[in-house]
Amino acid sequence: MNEWYFAYGSNMNPGRMEARGMQVLDACPGRLPGYRLVFDKRAADRDGISYANIRWSPGAVVEGVLYRLVDHGEIARMDAFEGTPRLYSREIFNIVSAGRPQPAWVYVANRAMLTEGLRPADWYLEHLLQGRSFLSEAYYQWLSAVETTAS
């Protein structure tokens, strides 16, 4: 059975998914209503920067890439890249794609990893921007304007 995974962070970059050896059958635009993208997940591997996370926010929408993976083994392999269960938890959300909800795995930062006031590194944000073809122009422009830090 296929598994679905919604990427809103660096895995929006199809090249990153390929470099990680993930077996993807398909990729399409996805939307998570009722949440907003934030950069409040403290990087465990680099001091002073943050990674993407989602936060409940009525009326907001997180855009990203909805990947159809070969099987459940693929999402289990992704856990190692995401630091699950220590850094992120993996949860099921209904992602809207082509006007229909699709249950998909989504990584959410664990509370112990949250820190306000950090910014993503420029190289990290570039991964997100590589998902441009899956994003609306307005969302891409907003994402392009996120303040980064050099690393």
C-alpha positions in Angstrom: 0.0 0.0 0.0 1.2 3.5 -0.8 2.0 6.0 1.9 1.5 9.8 1.6 3.9 12.3 3.1 3.5 16.1 3.2 6.7 18.1 3.1 6.6 21.8 4.1 10.3 22.2 4.9 13.5 21.2 3.2 12.0 18.1 1.7 10.0 20.3 -0.6 13.2 20.1 -2.6 12.7 17.0 -4.9 16.5 16.8 -5.2 16.9 16.4 -1.5 14.4 13.5 -1.5 16.3 11.9 -4.3 19.6 12.4 -2.5 18.1 10.7 0.5 17.2 7.7 -1.6 13.5 8.1 -1.0 11.3 6.1 -3.5 8.7 8.6 -4.6 5.9 7.5 -7.1 4.4 11.0 -7.5 4.6 14.5 -6.2 1.9 17.2 -6.3 1.0 20.5 -4.6 -0.6 20.1 -1.1 -2.2 22.5 1.4 -2.6 22.2 5.1 -5.4 24.5 6.2 -5.6 25.9 9.7 -1.8 26.0 10.2 1.0 28.3 9.4 4.7 27.8 8.7 7.0 28.9 11.4 10.8 28.6 11.9 10.8 27.8 15.6 12.4 24.4 15.7 15.9 24.7 17.1 18.5 22.9 14.9 20.0 20.1 16.9 23.0 19.9 14.5 23.9 23.6 14.2 23.9 26.4 16.7 21.8 29.5 16.3 19.5 28.5 13.4 16.0 27.1 13.1 14.2 24.7 10.9 10.6 24.6 9.7 7.7 23.7 11.8 3.9 24.1 11.7 1.7 25.8 14.2 -2.1 25.9 14.6 -3.4 29.1 13.2 -7.1 29.3 12.1 -7.5 30.9 8.7 -3.9 30.2 7.7 -2.6 27.6 5.2 0.8 25.8 4.9 1.7 25.0 1.3 4.1 22.2 0.4 4.7 19.0 -1.6 2.5 15.9 -1.2 4.6 12.9 -2.0 3.2 9.4 -2.7 5.8 7.0 -1.4 6.2 3.4 -2.6 5.2 1.9 0.8 5.2 2.3 4.6 8.9 1.4 4.7 9.7 4.7 3.0 8.2 6.9 5.7 9.9 4.8 8.3 13.2 5.5 6.6 12.4 9.2 6.6 12.2 9.1 10.4 15.9 8.8 10.6 16.4 12.0 8.5 13.8 13.9 10.6 15.1 12.7 14.0 11.9 11.0 14.9 10.9 10.6 17.7 13.3 12.9 19.5 13.2 16.0 17.3 10.0 15.7 15.4 6.9 13.5 15.9 5.1 12.0 12.9 1.4 12.6 12.7 -1.4 12.1 10.2 -3.1 15.3 8.8 -5.6 15.7 6.0 -3.8 17.5 3.2 -5.8 19.1 0.5 -4.7 18.3 -3.0 -6.7 18.8 -6.2 -9.6 19.9 -4.0 -9.8 16.7 -2.0 -8.4 15.7 1.4 -5.7 13.1 1.5 -4.5 11.7 4.8 -0.7 12.0 4.9 2.2 11.8 7.3 3.5 15.2 8.6 6.4 15.9 10.9 5.8 18.3 13.8 8.6 19.6 16.0 8.5 18.3 19.6 7.9 21.0 22.2 11.4 20.5 23.8 12.9 21.6 20.5 11.0 24.9 20.1 12.9 28.2 20.5 11.6 31.6 19.5 13.7 34.3 17.8 15.9 32.1 15.6 16.0 32.3 11.9 16.7 29.6 9.2 20.0 29.5 7.5 20.2 30.7 3.9 21.1 27.3 2.6 18.1 25.7 4.4 15.6 28.2 3.0 17.0 27.5 -0.4 15.8 23.9 -0.1 12.3 25.2 0.6 12.4 27.5 -2.4 13.3 24.6 -4.7 9.7 23.5 -4.2 8.5 26.5 -6.2 6.6 24.6 -8.9 4.4 23.1 -6.1 3.6 26.5 -4.4 1.3 29.4 -5.3 3.1 32.5 -6.4 2.0 34.4 -3.3 3.3 31.7 -1.0 6.6 31.5 -2.9 7.0 35.3 -2.6 6.3 35.2 1.1 8.7 32.4 1.6 11.4 34.2 -0.5 11.1 37.2 1.9 11.8 35.1 5.1 14.8 36.6 6.9 17.7 34.2 7.1 21.1 34.0 8.7 24.3 33.0 7.0 25.9 29.8 8.1 
